[in-house]
Amino acid sequence: MKTYQFRIALLICLMAIGLVIALSRQSESRSAELKKLSYRLKWIEETASNLLVGDSDIEIYSMQNTDQLMTIFARRPDIISLRLEMSDITGQGVSAISTMPSLEQLSFSGDLITDEMLDIIVNCKLLKKLHLEFTRVSGRGLKSLSKLENLQELTIDVNWDTVDAENAVNEIALLNGLTRLEVGTWATESMVEHLRKANPRCLIVHKRSH
């Protein structure tokens, strides 16, 4: 009986030791992750600082912590062109972009971009060129673009159904200031013809499927 009780006590003791070791490792792992995050944020800030002078055209591809980087970039008055592809940007980062005082060209590629973000982008009052590719912006969501009084060039290459495509055509037709429009395979020939009639001065490039 005593041997049995001893084994149980030993087993409990070993389990307790194992738990302590596991918690210790978990704590070390969490500490290591925090250090990685700290180094990552420091790298982002250093990257932004390295681009402080002379680089007005920024391209970022497959970036993490994009919101933090955009917040830093928002302090710069010299950024004219910004291109983001497959980043993890959220509304916070888009809000930072909307405060860039000299931004004239903006390109988004990735399914994290939504109608709500487009509503924020219209605060870029100097924006002349906008490129949307593979985003989740809907046809009806383009309505907010009418607030971009300086918008001259628009590229939209997304996968829309018929309803979204028709809504998009209706909204784009109201953008009388456009001088160049590039549309993807979502637009039919009749839609493109309708857009040409709505704005005869606009050069329309139609990307057709092969």
N, C-alpha and C positions, 0 to 999 in steps of 0.2 A: 504494500500500500504506500509506504514511504517512497519507494522507488518510482511509483506511478505519479505521486504528487510532485516529486522532484523533477520528473520529466516535463510535467505540465508547467511548473514554475520556470524551468529552463526555456521551454518553448515561448512562454509569455515574455521572458527576458529578451530572447533573440528577436521576437517580433517588435519589441519596444526599441531595441537597438536599430533594427532595420528601418523603423519609422523615423527615428532620429536622423539616420544617414540619408534617407529619401528626402526629408524636409531640408536637410543641409544642402543636398545637391540641388533641390528646387530653388532654394535661396540663392545659391551660387549661379544657377542658370538665369534666374530673374535679374541678378546683378549684372551678369554678362550681357543680357539683352538690353538693359538700361544703358550700359556703356556703349553698345553698338548704336543705339538710338542717338546717344549724345554725340558720338563720332559722326554719325550720319548728318545730323542737323548742323554740326560744325562744318562738315564738308560742303553742305548746301550753301551756308553763309559765305564760306571762302570762295566757292564757285561764283556766287553772285558778285562778290567783291572783285574778283579777277576780271569780271566783265564790265566793271564800272566805267571804263573809259574807252571810247572809240568803237564799240560794238553795238550798233543800233538795230541790227537784224539778228534776232534770237531764234534758234531752232532747238527744240527739246523733244527727244524720242524715247518712249518707254521709260518714263521717269517716275520714281516714287517720291512721296513727300512734296508733290508739285505745289500744293497750297502754300507751304512755307516759303518755297522759292519765289512764287508769285508775289507774296507779301513783301519780300525783300526787293524784288524788281519794281514794285509799285512806287518805291521811293525815287526811282530814276526818271529824270525828265527827258532822257535821250533815246529811249526805245521807240522805234518807229514801226518795226515789223516783228510779229511774234507768231511762231508756228509750234503747235503742240500736237504730237501724235501719240496715241495710245498711252496717255498719262493717267494718273489716278486723281485728277483734279475734281474738286467738288465746288459747290456754290461759294464757299469761302475763297477759293483761289480765283474764281471768275469775278467775284466782287473786287478783289485786289486788282485784277486786270482792268476793270472798268474805271479805275482811278488813275491809270497811266495817262499823263497829260498830253503826250505827243503821239500816241498810238494811231497809225493810219492803216495798217494791214494786219489782219488777224486770221489765222487758219486753225481750225479744229478738226481732228480726225480721231474718232473713237466713240464707243457707244455710251459713254458716261455723260455726253452733252445732251441736255434736255431743253424743252421749251422754257422752263423756269430760268435756266442759265442765259438763254437768249434774251429774256426780258431784262436781265442785268446788263448784258453787253451793250444795249442801246444807250447806256450812259457814256459810251466812248464817242463823244460828239465829233471827233475829227476822223473817225473811221471811214476809209474810202474803199477798202477791199476786204471782203469777207469770204472765206472758203469753209464750207461744211461738207465733211466726207465721213460716211459710215456712222453718223450720229443718230440719236433717238429723237431729234427734233421732228415735230409733225408738220404737215402742210399748213395747218391752221396756226401753228406756232410762229410762222413767218410774219404774221400780222404786225408784230412788234418792230419789224425792220423799217416800217414806214417812219419811225422816229429818228432813223439815222439819215439826217438831211444831207450829209456829204457822201453817202454811199454811191459809188460809181461802178464797182465791179463785184459781181456775186457769182460764186460757184457752188452748186448744190449737186452732190453725187451721193445719193442715199438709196435705200431700198424701201420704196413706198408702194402701198396698194393704190387702187384706183381712186378711192375717196381722198386719201392724203394728197395724191398727185393733183387732183382737181382743186382741192383747197389751196395747194401751193401755187398753182397757176393763177388763181383768183387774186391771191395776195401779191404775187410778183408783178402782175399786170398793173398794180397801183404804184409801183416804184418808178416813177417817171424820170428820176435822175440817173438811172442806170445807163452806162455806155457800153458795158460788156456783161453778158450773161452766159454762163456755161452750165448746162444741165446734163444729167446722166440719163441712163436708160429708162428711168421712171417716167420720163415725159414722152408722150406719143407725138407723131408728126402733126396731128391736128392741134395739140396743145402748144407746140412750138410755133405753129402758124398763128395761133391766137395771140401769143406773146409778141410776135413780130408786128402784128396789127396794132396791138395796144401801145407799143413803143417802137416806132419805125426807126428811130435814131440809134437804137441799141443793137450792137453786134451780138448775135446769139450763136453760140457754138453748141451743137447737139451731139453728145456722145452716144453713139448707137451700139447696140449689141451685135456681135459678129456671129 
